[in-house]
Amino acid sequence: MVEMLTPAFRLTDAQAQAIVDHAAPGRHVTGVSPFGRGEISAVFDIELADGAPGLVIKIYPACTGRCRRKSSSRVS
């Protein structure tokens, strides 16, 4: 069983648009849908206007607490 280290995260249209403005200036967000979750990330499908190919955005939490212990245990 995979233990989820992060709570569910909601990405608003405005937040998605701010990310798209940085990554693909001039494109406009028409929809945001949850796409799934990784072990520590939230994943979203971003639909864009004018038939432009959509984007997949992964959002990771700040690496603190258990996340930090988990990653540091892999360093040898």
N, C-alpha and C positions, 0 to 999 in steps of 0.2 A: 504494500500500500504506500502511495506517495503522500507524504505529509505536506500540506500547504503551509508555507511560511508567511503568507501575506493575506490580508482580508480582501474580499472582493473590492474592486475599484471601479468607479463610474467615471467615464470620460464624457464631458459635455461637448455639445457642438462647438461652443466658443473655444474650449480648450483644444479640440481637434483642429479648428481653424487656425489657431495661433501656431500650432506645430506645422501645419501645411504651409502657412505663410512663410515659415522659415525654410522648409525643405523644398517647396515647389511654389515659389511666388507666382501670384496671378491665378492660381487654382482655387476653386470654391467648393467647400464641403457641402454635400447634400444629405449625408446620412452617416451615422455612427452606430455600428452593431458590435456587440461582444462577439469575439471570434474564438475565445477559449481562454484557458489559463495555463501558464507554465507552473513549475514548482514554486517560483517566487515572483512571477510576472503576470500581469493582466495583458490580454491581447485583443486588439480591436481592428475591425475591418472598416476602413474609411472610404465612403463613396464620394466621387468627385463629379462636378457638373460637366456638361458638354462632352460626355463620352470619354473623358480622360480615364486612363487606367487607375483603379483604386489603389490605396495604400494599406499596408498592415503596420500597425503601431504597437510596439511592445513597451509596457511601462513597468519599470522595476522600482522597488522601494529603496529607500536609503539603506545601505547595508549596515545594520546595527544588531546588537544582541545575538540571537541564535544564528542569523545569517553570517555574521562575522566569525563566530566560532566554527561554523561549518566550513567556511572557505579557508580559515587558517589551519584547520586540521588536515587539509590536503597539501599544505606546503611542507616539504621535507628538505 
